[in-house]
């Protein structure tokens, strides 16, 4: 009886141990299943997959040759040297016309040729790079096709600062920045600062975007905000878009731009327009006329179309009595054939928009009383009638809260630099 009792205890103990063991194994198994990590491809592995193709071809199955277009070299010269038939070249040129005409290929521009990697080493694609962002793919493997594409552009926000020692250009270069930034900054402050007159000790801070394609810098994007101290006066500039138009405003929301008057006088008619090939009424030969002639009676008042500084006020041969006004580092205006100057008008005089500067006359080479009015932008003559004066409106009230919030963020960054 004792043996049977012991046997029963053994059986019960075995069953209990079996159940406990089963529970532990199951729990561990479930726990292991729950904690087993989900295997995902890393970003670098995904990049490798993306990077394994180029211009739609598998990198492992093609060879690529890079080169630049030589002077007087055309598509036929390039492709024929890679054993592409003239018939195929003609097909490519025809297909390219609506996308990017092959006659536009420029000297010193980069291109690539893609070849098969087999023994035939046959050219199958021509890629042209008109600029660092755009590229044109001329495919001619099975069928001919042409498409215009773009590389993705990365924008990296950067900050730079400097104290002028000689010029803005040199200071930016010395601080490792692109000289293009000087041009962009002078345009932002065109109405506040004459960058040809900046002084030693003037200083700046700039927040701007630098553009990158394939990890290589390709230039400057937008200036987002700037600070410039000129002759102990501080100028802030903040980029903002309202009503689909981008402008720069100060910390109070006022536009940095100023408008020009539509015309410098009250005139009867325009007797001659801007032209590069006008028949001169006196010399009887074709020559440029880089201004607009306003016909008006002798003595008609002439006004400065904007604030500026008189840089010329003298008799100038064929131009007659002549006034030239520098408005900023971008715009300069000229007033020719005047009868006489207004009292006090001489080189160095500062004038305001709408200020009387002289009177219509017919001095110099002229057939009758009129004003020959000219505008130069960055030193190049432009058609005065085509000038679109910038907006001078401040931030619209409906945008002001959003503007002040954005402006405040950038102003804090500038003040900390």
RAGIQUI-V162414 format. One record per residue. PHI is phi in whole degrees, 0 to 359 (* if undefined). PSI is psi in degrees with one decimal (none if undefined). OMEGA is omega in radians with two decimals (* if undefined). Layout:
# RAGIQUI-V162414
PHI:PSI:OMEGA + PHI:PSI:OMEGA
This chain:
# RAGIQUI-V162414
*:-40.4:3.10 + 298:-38.9:3.12 + 295:-42.4:-3.14 + 296:-39.8:-3.13 + 296:-41.5:3.14 + 294:-37.8:3.11 + 296:-40.5:3.13 + 296:-41.9:3.11 + 299:-40.5:-3.14 + 299:-43.5:-3.12 + 296:-46.0:-3.13 + 298:-42.3:3.14 + 297:-42.0:3.14 + 298:-43.4:-3.14 + 297:-43.0:-3.14 + 298:-44.4:3.12 + 297:-39.4:3.13 + 297:-42.7:-3.13 + 294:-42.3:3.12 + 298:-47.1:-3.14 + 300:-43.5:-3.14 + 298:-41.7:-3.14 + 296:-43.3:3.14 + 297:-45.9:-3.13 + 298:-45.0:-3.13 + 297:-43.6:3.14 + 298:-45.8:3.13 + 298:-40.3:-3.14 + 297:-44.7:-3.13 + 293:-40.7:3.12 + 298:-43.6:3.12 + 298:-38.7:-3.13 + 293:-37.7:-3.12 + 290:-37.4:-3.06 + 268:-2.1:-3.14 + 296:119.3:-3.06 + 292:145.6:3.07 + 278:121.6:-3.08 + 279:118.8:3.10 + 237:154.0:3.12 + 285:134.1:3.13 + 289:162.4:-3.14 + 298:-35.3:-3.14 + 294:-37.2:3.10 + 293:-39.9:3.11 + 295:-39.7:3.10 + 298:-38.1:3.13 + 297:-37.9:3.13 + 295:-44.5:3.14 + 295:-42.6:-3.09 + 289:-7.9:-3.11 + 282:-4.7:3.06 + 241:148.9:3.09 + 219:123.9:-3.11 + 53:31.8:3.10 + 89:1.4:-3.14 + 248:148.5:3.04 + 287:125.9:-3.08 + 302:-32.3:-3.08 + 287:-15.9:-3.05 + 253:2.7:-3.12 + 225:160.0:2.98 + 247:148.9:-3.12 + 233:132.9:3.06 + 244:131.6:3.10 + 250:142.6:-3.12 + 201:178.0:3.06 + 235:150.7:-3.11 + 284:128.6:-3.13 + 276:166.2:3.14 + 298:135.3:-3.14 + 65:12.9:3.12 + 270:136.0:3.11 + 241:-179.9:-3.08 + 299:-38.9:-3.14 + 297:-42.4:3.12 + 299:-42.3:-3.08 + 292:-54.9:-3.01 + 289:-33.9:3.13 + 295:-30.2:3.11 + 291:-17.0:3.07 + 256:21.5:3.04 + 66:32.8:3.00 + 270:132.7:-3.05 + 293:153.3:3.12 + 295:-31.2:3.09 + 296:-43.9:3.13 + 294:-39.8:3.12 + 298:-39.9:3.10 + 297:-41.3:3.11 + 298:-40.8:3.14 + 296:-47.0:-3.11 + 299:-39.4:3.14 + 293:-45.3:-3.13 + 292:-25.4:-3.05 + 281:-23.3:-3.00 + 309:-47.6:-3.12 + 285:-12.5:-3.08 + 256:-62.2:3.10 + 204:100.4:-3.07 + 302:131.4:-3.09 + 294:-13.8:3.09 + 287:-10.4:3.13 + 272:-3.6:-3.13 + 300:130.3:-3.01 + 253:150.5:3.10 + 299:139.2:3.12 + 72:5.6:3.06 + 279:147.4:-3.09 + 278:149.5:3.02 + 214:164.1:3.09 + 227:146.5:3.04 + 241:131.2:3.11 + 255:131.5:-3.13 + 241:156.7:2.97 + 289:155.1:-3.07 + 264:4.6:-3.14 + 277:-172.6:-3.07 + 294:-26.9:-3.13 + 288:-27.3:-3.14 + 46:54.2:-3.04 + 274:132.0:3.08 + 291:135.7:-3.08 + 226:-7.3:-3.11 + 201:140.9:3.09 + 238:125.9:3.14 + 243:124.2:-3.11 + 249:137.6:-3.11 + 245:94.0:3.13 + 290:-24.6:3.11 + 203:173.8:-3.07 + 295:-19.2:-3.08 + 261:-49.2:-3.07 + 275:150.6:2.97 + 211:148.8:-3.11 + 247:127.9:-3.14 + 256:117.6:3.07 + 253:99.9:-3.13 + 265:138.2:3.13 + 213:38.9:3.11 + 278:-73.5:3.08 + 272:-55.9:3.07 + 234:163.5:-3.14 + 270:130.0:3.06 + 213:149.1:-3.13 + 227:133.6:3.12 + 216:149.3:3.11 + 256:126.4:-3.09 + 231:172.1:3.10 + 224:143.6:3.00 + 283:146.3:3.04 + 295:136.5:-3.11 + 253:124.5:3.09 + 264:134.3:3.12 + 252:124.1:3.13 + 244:118.8:-3.13 + 285:130.0:-3.11 + 229:160.9:3.11 + 231:137.6:3.07 + 221:154.5:3.13 + 214:157.3:3.13 + 190:160.5:3.07 + 245:126.8:-3.07 + 292:126.7:3.05 + 249:-36.0:3.09 + 229:-55.0:3.12 + 208:160.1:3.10 + 299:-42.6:-3.14 + 304:-52.1:-3.10 + 294:-37.2:-3.13 + 295:-42.3:3.10 + 297:-43.2:3.11 + 299:-45.7:-3.12 + 298:-28.2:3.14 + 267:12.3:3.05 + 81:19.5:-3.13 + 257:162.5:3.10 + 287:139.0:3.07 + 297:-20.2:3.09 + 301:-29.4:-3.13 + 298:-32.7:3.10 + 296:-41.6:3.13 + 294:-44.8:-3.12 + 296:-42.3:-3.11 + 292:-38.5:3.13 + 293:-29.0:3.09 + 287:-39.4:3.11 + 300:-43.6:-3.06 + 258:23.1:-3.04 + 305:-31.6:-3.05 + 264:-6.3:-3.13 + 252:-36.2:-2.97 + 229:131.6:2.99 + 272:105.3:-3.04 + 288:-7.6:3.01 + 275:-7.4:-3.12 + 241:17.1:3.12 + 291:152.4:-2.99 + 248:157.6:3.03 + 300:130.7:-3.10 + 102:-20.1:2.99 + 302:148.1:-3.10 + 218:161.6:-3.05 + 216:159.5:2.96 + 220:135.1:-3.07 + 225:134.4:2.96 + 250:121.6:-3.05 + 214:165.9:3.05 + 262:135.2:2.96 + 253:137.0:-3.05 + 262:138.4:-3.13 + 230:138.5:3.00 + 233:123.9:-3.10 + 52:44.1:3.09 + 67:11.8:3.09 + 246:134.0:3.13 + 292:132.6:-3.14 + 242:3.7:3.09 + 139:-170.1:-3.06 + 261:137.7:3.03 + 268:-137.0:-3.10 + 277:145.3:2.89 + 280:119.5:-3.08 + 273:-36.0:3.12 + 201:153.9:-3.13 + 206:156.1:3.06 + 228:134.2:3.09 + 221:128.0:3.09 + 252:112.6:-3.08 + 234:120.5:-3.14 + 53:44.7:3.11 + 65:17.6:3.02 + 247:133.0:-3.08 + 262:133.5:3.11 + 235:122.0:3.04 + 258:152.0:3.07 + 217:130.8:-3.14 + 229:128.0:-3.12 + 281:133.2:3.12 + 206:146.2:3.13 + 250:125.9:3.02 + 224:139.5:-3.11 + 54:40.2:3.09 + 65:17.5:3.12 + 234:128.8:-3.12 + 269:130.9:3.11 + 218:173.5:3.06 + 245:137.4:-3.09 + 229:160.0:3.10 + 273:-173.9:-3.04 + 292:-14.0:3.10 + 261:-3.3:3.14 + 93:10.7:3.09 + 275:142.3:3.14 + 294:142.9:3.09 + 278:-9.5:-3.10 + 269:159.1:3.02 + 230:146.7:-3.11 + 273:158.4:2.98 + 261:156.3:2.96 + 294:149.4:3.14 + 299:-38.4:3.13 + 210:154.8:-3.08 + 275:3.2:-3.10 + 198:170.6:3.01 + 267:114.0:-2.99 + 241:161.1:3.14 + 273:-39.8:-3.12 + 196:163.4:3.02 + 267:115.0:-3.06 + 270:-18.9:3.10 + 202:135.5:-3.10 + 258:173.3:3.11 + 297:131.7:-3.11 + 202:146.7:3.05 + 266:-2.0:-3.06 + 210:61.7:-3.12 + 263:142.2:3.04 + 282:112.7:-3.08 + 293:130.3:-3.05 + 292:-20.3:-3.13 + 256:-48.5:-3.08 + 282:-17.3:3.09 + 58:36.6:3.02 + 220:156.1:-3.08 + 280:131.5:-3.14 + 201:160.6:-3.10 + 295:143.7:2.97 + 232:95.8:-2.95 + 267:44.8:3.11 + 202:-172.0:3.09 + 238:131.0:3.09 + 265:119.3:3.07 + 258:114.4:3.11 + 282:128.2:-3.13 + 202:154.5:-3.13 + 298:150.9:3.09 + 303:134.0:3.13 + 94:-4.0:3.09 + 299:130.4:-3.11 + 296:143.1:3.10 + 240:135.4:-3.06 + 239:149.2:3.04 + 291:133.0:-3.09 + 282:-9.0:3.12 + 196:170.1:3.06 + 299:146.3:3.11 + 177:-169.7:-3.11 + 234:129.6:3.11 + 292:122.4:3.10 + 249:-14.0:3.03 + 214:139.5:3.03 + 202:86.7:-3.03 + 199:175.0:3.03 + 276:129.2:-3.01 + 230:60.5:3.04 + 58:-122.1:-3.08 + 298:-24.8:-3.14 + 281:-10.9:-3.13 + 68:-151.4:3.07 + 291:124.2:-2.85 + 226:132.9:3.05 + 239:134.8:3.07 + 234:130.6:-3.07 + 238:127.8:3.06 + 265:116.3:-3.07 + 271:-34.4:3.11 + 192:-166.1:-3.11 + 284:-3.6:-3.12 + 250:-49.5:-2.99 + 252:139.1:3.02 + 224:142.8:3.11 + 236:153.7:3.14 + 230:145.0:-3.08 + 227:114.5:-2.98 + 244:161.4:3.05 + 68:25.9:-3.09 + 294:147.8:3.04 + 290:-48.6:3.09 + 199:165.0:3.11 + 268:152.9:3.02 + 290:151.8:-3.12 + 302:132.7:3.11 + 92:-6.4:3.14 + 276:113.9:3.12 + 203:164.1:-3.13 + 306:133.6:-3.14 + 99:-15.0:-3.13 + 289:134.8:3.05 + 270:131.1:-3.13 + 238:155.3:3.12 + 257:159.7:3.07 + 301:131.1:3.13 + 85:2.9:3.14 + 283:137.4:3.11 + 293:127.3:-3.11 + 239:-20.1:-3.11 + 181:-169.3:-3.05 + 223:145.2:-3.13 + 300:137.8:3.09 + 213:-158.8:-3.14 + 217:38.8:-3.12 + 280:159.5:-3.12 + 77:-151.2:-3.12 + 274:96.4:-3.02 + 210:146.2:-3.14 + 262:-7.7:-3.12 + 177:169.5:-3.09 + 296:125.2:3.09 + 192:166.8:3.04 + 248:122.5:2.99 + 268:107.3:-3.04 + 253:132.3:-3.07 + 229:150.9:3.08 + 228:133.9:3.03 + 245:134.3:3.07 + 242:118.6:-3.07 + 52:37.6:3.08 + 84:-4.4:-3.13 + 253:132.0:3.13 + 294:133.9:3.09 + 234:161.0:3.12 + 289:115.6:-3.14 + 303:-30.8:-3.12 + 285:-16.0:-3.14 + 266:-6.9:-3.10 + 293:126.7:3.08 + 252:100.3:-3.10 + 301:141.9:3.14 + 292:158.1:3.10 + 292:142.2:3.08 + 245:10.5:-3.11 + 288:139.7:3.07 + 287:178.5:3.08 + 302:130.1:3.09 + 297:142.6:-3.11 + 305:-33.7:-3.12 + 290:-19.1:3.13 + 256:-9.9:-2.91 + 298:-41.9:-3.13 + 298:-45.9:3.13 + 295:-38.9:-3.14 + 295:-48.5:-3.10 + 298:-34.3:3.10 + 294:-46.7:-3.14 + 292:-43.3:3.13 + 300:-43.4:-3.12 + 300:-38.7:3.13 + 297:-47.3:-3.12 + 288:-33.7:-3.14 + 295:-37.9:3.09 + 298:-40.3:3.12 + 295:-46.0:-3.12 + 297:-42.4:-3.09 + 293:-24.9:-3.13 + 274:-18.4:-3.07 + 292:none:*
